[in-house]
Amino acid sequence: MAAPTNATAQPAAPEGATGTALPRRAVVVGGNRLPFARAGGPYAGASNQDLLTAALDGLVARFGLQGERIGEVAAGAVLKHSRDFNLTRECVLGSALSPQTPAYDLQQACATGLEAVVGLANKIRLGQLESGIAAGVDSASDAPIAVSDGLRHALLALARAKTPRQKLAAIAGLRPRDLAPAAPRIDEPRTGLSMGEHQALTTAQWGITRAAQDELALASHTRLAAAYDAGFFDDLVTGFRGLTRDQNLRPDTSLAKLAALPPAFGRDLAEPATMTAGNSTPLTDGAAAVLLASDDWAAARGLPALAVVVDAESGAVDFVHGGDGLLMAPVFAVPRLLERNGLTLADFDIVEIHEAFASTVLATLAAWADADFGRERLGLDGAFGSVDPDRLNVTGSSLAAGHPFAATGGRIVATAAKILAERKAARAGTPDADRPVRALLSVCAAGGMGVTAILEAA
Amino acid sequence: MTDPYLTLVTSPLTKGLARRIGLPRPAPLARFRPGQPLLAGPALVVSGPASAADADAVAQALVGWDVDVRRHPTPGTSYAAVVVVLTGLTHPGELSDPVLAAGATLRSLARGGRVVTVSRASTAEVAPAVAAARQGVDGLLRSLAKELRGGATGNGIVLADGVGADAPSALGALRFFLSTRSAFVSGQLLAVDADAGAPPADWDVPLAGRVAVVTGAARGIGAAIAATLARDGATVVAVDVPAAGEALAAVANRARGTALQLDVTAPDAGRRILEHALARHGGLDIVIHNAGILRDKLLVNMKPERWDAVLAVNVAAQLRINTELLTSGEFTRAPRIVSLASTSGIAGNRGQTNYAASKGGVIGMVRATAPLLTAFGGTANAVAPGFIETEMTARMPFAQREIARRANSLLQGGRPEDVAETVAFLAAPQSGGIVGQVLRVCGQNLVGA
């Protein structure tokens, strides 16, 4: 990190800190999310706006931001109604934040939340913002249902019609089939395959076993439950509509119970189907928000700086024509990110890989550990590297927590930042105290995309 | 949380009938609103000759608060308050003149009027005749308060020997008892033991610049305490268990404070509260131990887990947090501890042995904690609510609730804000001379004296 422009106001960059040369740091102050609920569950009656406003209000309460003008709030949803125009700004207006807080919506499938973090962090590093809230929300329960194109064209013509004759003509062309709603789709438009069916192809391609997937799912539940029991989420989660823990969490699940579940995806493939409801994430409702700031802004309010947003890299794969799986973009983005920062997988204390499916994580790890893949696809001398299972998703992740698409990035960033701060605090006074404590974040997304990032304990 | 009976006997349509058939008629109580004058009418200050100097001091303080003060009763005048100064009594025979003079005004006491006695503590150290006169005030005030109608209340301030009638806490208590902040406090004698404390710079925001923690703040009485402390100028840290997070966030946002999700029984609760208050708000001055649970059961059927849970939350957690604060070296700016006790902890209540043990424990705790704080100008006190209209009491069986509601001199239940006002009063800078006391907010409940 370069020398700060205002040496008295900026904390000195620690020895060995990573990151590109920029005038100042963007830090993660903390986060807030709702407990994630299964689709059709306790949040069935709540809109995206209700959920995101609640997540923002919980963040405001946690950090005493009532009436505060935040530099910018960036958030988005994947399943979005047409009425959710200006969703984020509407949520800001409904929250306890200052109405003078600007906001914008963004959408990058399941990477929406992490992309919001990256964008705001960059603005903070450039000095364009002192503070920002990155957030994401999704309600699979309150998903938009569109009308058919026929009905839509008729309604638009009706709106333009001026005379009774024109109005009659506008609706005369309607056919009964036009009245059926267009079902909400989460299938890939270019392949017609659902995300699960796409991942089933990748699972088979990399030979990921059922047992390995179930083990990862079990670890996710066990670790998330242990973190809740230890009070880890006391300052990360605020209850909503009677729900106080993630509804998908099964503290009492076991390999035997997971093994008993029937396959859900890949049943038409030649290989045995291995993906079940237990090792795949269910559709979920929820919202998550992350407070980002400059060091000065946080210090002036007595707020903590948990972690620094060091760098980020997006990627995409040609899943339509190429041989890469829909959710494999991070496999390529992470090596580029680490190369730029002069790091290897071994330099990370924790690795957070979004568990869209257990096999997504396992296929990602398998690709990184494969020497041929490393040489042929990543342009390396051999395998990219491996991740110590003890460092992977240490407080559980999407399999246990659930996955409201755009809310996942905020959940992962706030969780990882808190773990980093705790790890660094635990190291104080040891010979290791000055060594950076780092997290690698990887979120795959629909459309063959992925966003990855590096955090470092502040 | 509505009181249909009160509506019945006060609404224009039915109140005539209620009067004719002789139903008891509770009066709607006026509550404090910022900007309200201290008293809506003139105040009468009476005393015997031996108490005249103290009565002058009291009258002077009232004038300073823009009160229309009269020193001699005028027939036909309706007083908003009558202050009876009895600090110089040497014999029970001296009670008659000032007390009867005050009594003559009661027929025309304004609705929601106030009677306040100022007397001295009866101890074994004074002559028997002096002790008899002083203790006599106790009995007369409690009886007088039961005579009052129309939402009027009677309370007493009991000064230790050596504490002046114009001591900060004496005047602070007088102002509290006169104001609508004490709407549901009646029949109480509050001891002022020391000259400590200081009047606030601004009586409208007595807690300005103070950082207060309220446990159990997500709902009911705790939420009202958070709102009232914030209204009085304090920066509030609202604490409750993570499961109550949604309501807690709303409370914190309304109070423009911060929410801290925390189980008060956690071993590190005190440290986490202190760290949060120091880092975010630069200090910690006031702790309101409000978090509490009920696990009612007759003792004969009591399971150990029900007993233990109540004692752990209601008193053991407070002890542990207080120890953490007192040994931290950070709780030294005229700190205030106010704990929620209960009339059950004083009078007992069938089926509440565990709860009463915990609340009795709280009373013992504040009494013994207060001396540990006096070196820093600090205090510890308790507030004991009687029947308060909350979600909890709304779940009581109808008949039981109706009896509990009427069994006090004001013939109605109190509101969470009544408890909150009393907590805020004890947390204020002027209350530095009130140490280790229990102040009941019960409308002079018939039990629990």
Interface residues (C-beta under 8 A of the other chain):
Chain A: A54 D57 G58 V60 A61 R62 F63 G64 Q66 G67 A96 G231 F233 D234 D235 V237 T238 G239 F240 R241 T244 R301 G302 L303 P304
Chain B: A238 P242 A243 A244 G245 E246 L248 A249 A250 A252 N253 R256 G257 T258 A259 L260 Q261 L262 D263 A266 A279 R280 H281 G282
